Amino acid sequence: MNKTVFFPTNNIGKFERYKNAFQKAGVEYYRYLQDENGENIKVEVNEDGKTTRENAEKKAKAYYNEYKKKLPKTDFAIITSDEALHIDGLQDNEQPGLFVRRFQGLNGSRATDEEVVERYTSFVKKIGGHAKAKLKYSFVMYEGNKFYDLEWEEPVLFSDKPHLPITKGYPLNNITIVDRNNDGEEIMLSDLTQEKREMYLAQYTGKVVDLVKNKMKVKTK
Protein backbone atom coordinates (compact mmCIF):
# COMPACT_ATOMS: atom_id res chain seq x y z
CA MET A 1 0.00 0.00 0.00
CA ASN A 2 1.38 3.38 -0.98
CA LYS A 3 1.89 6.01 1.68
CA THR A 4 0.58 9.54 1.29
CA VAL A 5 2.77 12.58 1.85
CA PHE A 6 1.85 16.24 1.58
CA PHE A 7 4.51 18.88 1.06
CA PRO A 8 2.50 22.12 1.43
CA THR A 9 4.57 25.00 0.09
CA ASN A 10 3.97 28.17 -1.87
CA ASN A 11 7.17 27.40 -3.77
CA ILE A 12 6.23 25.12 -6.67
CA GLY A 13 9.93 24.72 -7.51
CA LYS A 14 10.61 23.26 -4.08
CA PHE A 15 7.74 20.80 -4.46
CA GLU A 16 8.84 19.74 -7.95
CA ARG A 17 12.43 19.16 -6.81
CA TYR A 18 11.39 16.03 -4.91
CA LYS A 19 8.53 14.83 -7.13
CA ASN A 20 10.36 12.26 -9.27
CA ALA A 21 12.30 10.83 -6.34
CA PHE A 22 9.15 10.27 -4.27
CA GLN A 23 7.27 8.74 -7.17
CA LYS A 24 10.11 6.29 -7.82
CA ALA A 25 10.03 5.37 -4.13
CA GLY A 26 6.34 4.44 -4.28
CA VAL A 27 5.11 7.43 -2.28
CA GLU A 28 1.87 9.22 -3.12
CA TYR A 29 3.20 12.77 -3.14
CA TYR A 30 0.97 15.86 -3.11
CA ARG A 31 1.47 19.55 -2.60
CA TYR A 32 -1.86 20.41 -0.95
CA LEU A 33 -5.06 18.70 0.08
CA GLN A 34 -8.00 20.12 -1.87
CA ASP A 35 -11.48 20.98 -0.66
CA GLU A 36 -14.77 19.94 -2.28
CA ASN A 37 -14.41 22.80 -4.78
CA GLY A 38 -10.96 21.71 -5.87
CA GLU A 39 -9.25 24.59 -4.07
CA ASN A 40 -5.97 24.07 -2.24
CA ILE A 41 -6.35 24.02 1.53
CA LYS A 42 -3.71 26.35 2.93
CA VAL A 43 -2.91 27.16 6.55
CA GLU A 44 -1.53 30.49 7.69
CA VAL A 45 1.53 29.87 9.87
CA ASN A 46 3.48 32.59 11.63
CA GLU A 47 7.09 31.57 10.96
CA ASP A 48 8.54 33.33 13.98
CA GLY A 49 10.77 30.49 15.17
CA LYS A 50 14.35 31.20 16.16
CA THR A 51 15.71 28.36 14.02
CA THR A 52 14.88 26.74 10.70
CA ARG A 53 13.83 23.60 12.55
CA GLU A 54 11.34 25.48 14.71
CA ASN A 55 9.74 27.06 11.66
CA ALA A 56 9.52 23.74 9.83
CA GLU A 57 7.98 22.01 12.86
CA LYS A 58 5.38 24.77 13.27
CA LYS A 59 4.30 24.42 9.64
CA ALA A 60 4.19 20.62 9.77
CA LYS A 61 2.05 20.46 12.90
CA ALA A 62 -0.35 23.17 11.72
CA TYR A 63 -0.95 21.45 8.39
CA TYR A 64 -1.25 17.99 9.89
CA ASN A 65 -3.89 19.10 12.40
CA GLU A 66 -5.90 20.82 9.67
CA TYR A 67 -5.66 17.97 7.16
CA LYS A 68 -6.46 15.32 9.77
CA LYS A 69 -9.90 16.92 10.19
CA LYS A 70 -10.52 16.16 6.51
CA LEU A 71 -8.76 12.77 6.47
CA PRO A 72 -9.46 11.19 9.88
CA LYS A 73 -8.98 7.62 8.63
CA THR A 74 -6.10 8.20 6.21
CA ASP A 75 -2.50 7.32 7.02
CA PHE A 76 -0.52 10.34 5.86
CA ALA A 77 2.41 12.55 6.81
CA ILE A 78 3.26 16.19 6.34
CA ILE A 79 6.77 17.23 5.34
CA THR A 80 7.88 20.83 5.51
CA SER A 81 11.16 22.66 5.23
CA ASP A 82 12.84 25.93 6.04
CA GLU A 83 16.17 27.39 4.95
CA ALA A 84 18.78 29.82 6.17
CA LEU A 85 21.66 31.40 4.29
CA HIS A 86 25.09 32.63 5.37
CA ILE A 87 27.34 34.43 2.88
CA ASP A 88 31.05 34.76 3.62
CA GLY A 89 32.20 38.37 3.51
CA LEU A 90 28.97 40.02 4.64
CA GLN A 91 28.65 41.87 7.93
CA ASP A 92 26.45 40.29 10.60
CA ASN A 93 23.73 42.86 10.05
CA GLU A 94 23.69 42.02 6.32
CA GLN A 95 23.40 38.25 6.66
CA PRO A 96 20.13 36.82 5.33
CA GLY A 97 19.94 34.17 8.04
CA LEU A 98 16.37 32.90 8.33
CA PHE A 99 15.08 35.63 6.03
CA VAL A 100 16.33 34.43 2.67
CA ARG A 101 13.32 35.91 0.87
CA ARG A 102 11.91 38.26 3.51
CA PHE A 103 14.46 41.05 3.21
CA GLN A 104 12.79 43.24 5.83
CA GLY A 105 12.71 40.52 8.47
CA LEU A 106 9.82 38.58 10.02
CA ASN A 107 7.07 40.97 8.95
CA GLY A 108 8.51 41.74 5.55
CA SER A 109 6.87 40.69 2.30
CA ARG A 110 8.15 37.69 0.36
CA ALA A 111 10.50 38.71 -2.45
CA THR A 112 9.95 37.60 -6.02
CA ASP A 113 12.45 35.38 -7.82
CA GLU A 114 13.71 38.41 -9.73
CA GLU A 115 14.18 40.42 -6.54
CA VAL A 116 16.14 37.54 -4.97
CA VAL A 117 18.56 37.43 -7.90
CA GLU A 118 18.99 41.20 -7.88
CA ARG A 119 19.65 41.39 -4.14
CA TYR A 120 22.16 38.57 -3.90
CA THR A 121 24.08 39.48 -7.03
CA SER A 122 24.49 42.96 -5.58
CA PHE A 123 25.91 41.43 -2.38
CA VAL A 124 28.29 39.21 -4.35
CA LYS A 125 29.38 42.08 -6.59
CA LYS A 126 30.24 44.13 -3.51
CA ILE A 127 32.34 41.26 -2.14
CA GLY A 128 34.31 40.91 -5.37
CA GLY A 129 32.29 38.95 -7.92
CA HIS A 130 32.29 35.56 -6.20
CA ALA A 131 31.24 34.52 -2.71
CA LYS A 132 31.28 31.30 -0.75
CA ALA A 133 28.06 30.63 1.13
CA LYS A 134 26.21 27.97 3.09
CA LEU A 135 22.57 27.05 2.74
CA LYS A 136 21.16 25.34 5.81
CA TYR A 137 18.13 23.11 5.28
CA SER A 138 15.76 21.78 7.91
CA PHE A 139 13.23 19.16 6.86
CA VAL A 140 10.54 17.85 9.17
CA MET A 141 8.14 14.94 8.81
CA TYR A 142 5.13 14.78 11.11
CA GLU A 143 2.56 11.98 11.42
CA GLY A 144 0.62 13.34 14.37
CA ASN A 145 2.61 12.07 17.32
CA LYS A 146 6.27 12.68 16.61
CA PHE A 147 8.57 14.94 14.62
CA TYR A 148 11.32 13.43 12.50
CA ASP A 149 13.94 16.04 11.74
CA LEU A 150 16.64 16.15 9.11
CA GLU A 151 19.19 18.94 8.74
CA TRP A 152 22.19 19.57 6.55
CA GLU A 153 24.34 22.37 5.16
CA GLU A 154 25.04 22.78 1.47
CA PRO A 155 28.20 24.74 0.57
CA VAL A 156 27.73 26.86 -2.55
CA LEU A 157 29.69 29.36 -4.62
CA PHE A 158 27.80 32.39 -5.88
CA SER A 159 28.56 34.56 -8.90
CA ASP A 160 27.47 38.15 -9.50
CA LYS A 161 26.61 37.28 -13.12
CA PRO A 162 23.31 35.37 -13.15
CA HIS A 163 22.39 33.09 -16.03
CA LEU A 164 18.88 33.48 -17.43
CA PRO A 165 16.05 32.55 -17.53
CA ILE A 166 15.45 32.57 -13.78
CA THR A 167 14.54 29.20 -12.29
CA LYS A 168 11.02 29.44 -10.89
CA GLY A 169 11.07 28.89 -7.16
CA TYR A 170 14.85 28.46 -6.98
CA PRO A 171 16.40 31.73 -8.22
CA LEU A 172 19.66 31.07 -6.38
CA ASN A 173 20.26 28.30 -8.92
CA ASN A 174 20.98 31.07 -11.43
CA ILE A 175 23.97 32.36 -9.46
CA THR A 176 25.22 29.03 -8.06
CA ILE A 177 28.38 27.88 -9.86
CA VAL A 178 28.67 24.11 -10.26
CA ASP A 179 31.39 23.83 -12.92
CA ARG A 180 33.22 25.54 -15.77
CA ASN A 181 33.26 24.60 -19.45
CA ASN A 182 36.37 24.09 -21.58
CA ASP A 183 36.56 27.84 -22.20
CA GLY A 184 36.55 28.58 -18.49
CA GLU A 185 33.03 29.96 -18.54
CA GLU A 186 30.94 29.44 -15.44
CA ILE A 187 28.21 26.79 -15.49
CA MET A 188 25.34 27.54 -13.13
CA LEU A 189 23.05 25.01 -11.51
CA SER A 190 20.26 26.48 -13.65
CA ASP A 191 22.21 25.63 -16.83
CA LEU A 192 22.07 21.88 -16.21
CA THR A 193 19.48 19.70 -17.87
CA GLN A 194 16.76 18.37 -15.58
CA GLU A 195 18.43 14.95 -15.55
CA LYS A 196 21.85 16.34 -14.63
CA ARG A 197 20.34 18.71 -12.07
CA GLU A 198 18.55 15.81 -10.40
CA MET A 199 21.81 13.85 -10.33
CA TYR A 200 23.64 16.83 -8.83
CA LEU A 201 20.97 17.29 -6.13
CA ALA A 202 20.48 13.55 -5.46
CA GLN A 203 22.78 13.66 -2.43
CA TYR A 204 20.27 16.02 -0.80
CA THR A 205 16.92 14.88 -2.19
CA GLY A 206 17.87 11.30 -1.32
CA LYS A 207 18.14 12.23 2.36
CA VAL A 208 14.56 13.47 2.41
CA VAL A 209 13.11 10.52 0.50
CA ASP A 210 14.99 8.03 2.69
CA LEU A 211 13.63 9.71 5.83
CA VAL A 212 10.06 9.31 4.62
CA LYS A 213 10.58 5.74 3.35
CA ASN A 214 12.19 4.58 6.58
CA LYS A 215 9.80 6.23 9.01
CA MET A 216 6.63 5.38 7.05
CA LYS A 217 7.95 1.88 6.22
CA VAL A 218 7.45 2.32 2.50
CA LYS A 219 8.27 -0.74 0.41
CA THR A 220 10.19 0.25 -2.71
CA LYS A 221 8.64 -1.05 -5.91
C-alpha positions as CSV (number, residue, x, y, z in Angstrom):
1,M,0.0,0.0,0.0
2,N,1.4,3.4,-1.0
3,K,1.9,6.0,1.7
4,T,0.6,9.5,1.3
5,V,2.8,12.6,1.9
6,F,1.8,16.2,1.6
7,F,4.5,18.9,1.1
8,P,2.5,22.1,1.4
9,T,4.6,25.0,0.1
10,N,4.0,28.2,-1.9
11,N,7.2,27.4,-3.8
12,I,6.2,25.1,-6.7
13,G,9.9,24.7,-7.5
14,K,10.6,23.3,-4.1
15,F,7.7,20.8,-4.5
16,E,8.8,19.7,-7.9
17,R,12.4,19.2,-6.8
18,Y,11.4,16.0,-4.9
19,K,8.5,14.8,-7.1
20,N,10.4,12.3,-9.3
21,A,12.3,10.8,-6.3
22,F,9.1,10.3,-4.3
23,Q,7.3,8.7,-7.2
24,K,10.1,6.3,-7.8
25,A,10.0,5.4,-4.1
26,G,6.3,4.4,-4.3
27,V,5.1,7.4,-2.3
28,E,1.9,9.2,-3.1
29,Y,3.2,12.8,-3.1
30,Y,1.0,15.9,-3.1
31,R,1.5,19.6,-2.6
32,Y,-1.9,20.4,-1.0
33,L,-5.1,18.7,0.1
34,Q,-8.0,20.1,-1.9
35,D,-11.5,21.0,-0.7
36,E,-14.8,19.9,-2.3
37,N,-14.4,22.8,-4.8
38,G,-11.0,21.7,-5.9
39,E,-9.2,24.6,-4.1
40,N,-6.0,24.1,-2.2
41,I,-6.4,24.0,1.5
42,K,-3.7,26.3,2.9
43,V,-2.9,27.2,6.5
44,E,-1.5,30.5,7.7
45,V,1.5,29.9,9.9
46,N,3.5,32.6,11.6
47,E,7.1,31.6,11.0
48,D,8.5,33.3,14.0
49,G,10.8,30.5,15.2
50,K,14.4,31.2,16.2
51,T,15.7,28.4,14.0
52,T,14.9,26.7,10.7
53,R,13.8,23.6,12.5
54,E,11.3,25.5,14.7
55,N,9.7,27.1,11.7
56,A,9.5,23.7,9.8
57,E,8.0,22.0,12.9
58,K,5.4,24.8,13.3
59,K,4.3,24.4,9.6
60,A,4.2,20.6,9.8
61,K,2.1,20.5,12.9
62,A,-0.3,23.2,11.7
63,Y,-0.9,21.5,8.4
64,Y,-1.2,18.0,9.9
65,N,-3.9,19.1,12.4
66,E,-5.9,20.8,9.7
67,Y,-5.7,18.0,7.2
68,K,-6.5,15.3,9.8
69,K,-9.9,16.9,10.2
70,K,-10.5,16.2,6.5
71,L,-8.8,12.8,6.5
72,P,-9.5,11.2,9.9
73,K,-9.0,7.6,8.6
74,T,-6.1,8.2,6.2
75,D,-2.5,7.3,7.0
76,F,-0.5,10.3,5.9
77,A,2.4,12.5,6.8
78,I,3.3,16.2,6.3
79,I,6.8,17.2,5.3
80,T,7.9,20.8,5.5
81,S,11.2,22.7,5.2
82,D,12.8,25.9,6.0
83,E,16.2,27.4,4.9
84,A,18.8,29.8,6.2
85,L,21.7,31.4,4.3
86,H,25.1,32.6,5.4
87,I,27.3,34.4,2.9
88,D,31.1,34.8,3.6
89,G,32.2,38.4,3.5
90,L,29.0,40.0,4.6
91,Q,28.6,41.9,7.9
92,D,26.5,40.3,10.6
93,N,23.7,42.9,10.0
94,E,23.7,42.0,6.3
95,Q,23.4,38.3,6.7
96,P,20.1,36.8,5.3
97,G,19.9,34.2,8.0
98,L,16.4,32.9,8.3
99,F,15.1,35.6,6.0
100,V,16.3,34.4,2.7
101,R,13.3,35.9,0.9
102,R,11.9,38.3,3.5
103,F,14.5,41.0,3.2
104,Q,12.8,43.2,5.8
105,G,12.7,40.5,8.5
106,L,9.8,38.6,10.0
107,N,7.1,41.0,9.0
108,G,8.5,41.7,5.6
109,S,6.9,40.7,2.3
110,R,8.1,37.7,0.4
111,A,10.5,38.7,-2.4
112,T,10.0,37.6,-6.0
113,D,12.5,35.4,-7.8
114,E,13.7,38.4,-9.7
115,E,14.2,40.4,-6.5
116,V,16.1,37.5,-5.0
117,V,18.6,37.4,-7.9
118,E,19.0,41.2,-7.9
119,R,19.6,41.4,-4.1
120,Y,22.2,38.6,-3.9
121,T,24.1,39.5,-7.0
122,S,24.5,43.0,-5.6
123,F,25.9,41.4,-2.4
124,V,28.3,39.2,-4.4
125,K,29.4,42.1,-6.6
126,K,30.2,44.1,-3.5
127,I,32.3,41.3,-2.1
128,G,34.3,40.9,-5.4
129,G,32.3,38.9,-7.9
130,H,32.3,35.6,-6.2
131,A,31.2,34.5,-2.7
132,K,31.3,31.3,-0.7
133,A,28.1,30.6,1.1
134,K,26.2,28.0,3.1
135,L,22.6,27.0,2.7
136,K,21.2,25.3,5.8
137,Y,18.1,23.1,5.3
138,S,15.8,21.8,7.9
139,F,13.2,19.2,6.9
140,V,10.5,17.9,9.2
141,M,8.1,14.9,8.8
142,Y,5.1,14.8,11.1
143,E,2.6,12.0,11.4
144,G,0.6,13.3,14.4
145,N,2.6,12.1,17.3
146,K,6.3,12.7,16.6
147,F,8.6,14.9,14.6
148,Y,11.3,13.4,12.5
149,D,13.9,16.0,11.7
150,L,16.6,16.1,9.1
151,E,19.2,18.9,8.7
152,W,22.2,19.6,6.5
153,E,24.3,22.4,5.2
154,E,25.0,22.8,1.5
155,P,28.2,24.7,0.6
156,V,27.7,26.9,-2.6
157,L,29.7,29.4,-4.6
158,F,27.8,32.4,-5.9
159,S,28.6,34.6,-8.9
160,D,27.5,38.1,-9.5
161,K,26.6,37.3,-13.1
162,P,23.3,35.4,-13.2
163,H,22.4,33.1,-16.0
164,L,18.9,33.5,-17.4
165,P,16.0,32.6,-17.5
166,I,15.5,32.6,-13.8
167,T,14.5,29.2,-12.3
168,K,11.0,29.4,-10.9
169,G,11.1,28.9,-7.2
170,Y,14.9,28.5,-7.0
171,P,16.4,31.7,-8.2
172,L,19.7,31.1,-6.4
173,N,20.3,28.3,-8.9
174,N,21.0,31.1,-11.4
175,I,24.0,32.4,-9.5
176,T,25.2,29.0,-8.1
177,I,28.4,27.9,-9.9
178,V,28.7,24.1,-10.3
179,D,31.4,23.8,-12.9
180,R,33.2,25.5,-15.8
181,N,33.3,24.6,-19.4
182,N,36.4,24.1,-21.6
183,D,36.6,27.8,-22.2
184,G,36.6,28.6,-18.5
185,E,33.0,30.0,-18.5
186,E,30.9,29.4,-15.4
187,I,28.2,26.8,-15.5
188,M,25.3,27.5,-13.1
189,L,23.0,25.0,-11.5
190,S,20.3,26.5,-13.6
191,D,22.2,25.6,-16.8
192,L,22.1,21.9,-16.2
193,T,19.5,19.7,-17.9
194,Q,16.8,18.4,-15.6
195,E,18.4,15.0,-15.5
196,K,21.8,16.3,-14.6
197,R,20.3,18.7,-12.1
198,E,18.5,15.8,-10.4
199,M,21.8,13.9,-10.3
200,Y,23.6,16.8,-8.8
201,L,21.0,17.3,-6.1
202,A,20.5,13.6,-5.5
203,Q,22.8,13.7,-2.4
204,Y,20.3,16.0,-0.8
205,T,16.9,14.9,-2.2
206,G,17.9,11.3,-1.3
207,K,18.1,12.2,2.4
208,V,14.6,13.5,2.4
209,V,13.1,10.5,0.5
210,D,15.0,8.0,2.7
211,L,13.6,9.7,5.8
212,V,10.1,9.3,4.6
213,K,10.6,5.7,3.4
214,N,12.2,4.6,6.6
215,K,9.8,6.2,9.0
216,M,6.6,5.4,7.1
217,K,7.9,1.9,6.2
218,V,7.5,2.3,2.5
219,K,8.3,-0.7,0.4
220,T,10.2,0.3,-2.7
221,K,8.6,-1.1,-5.9
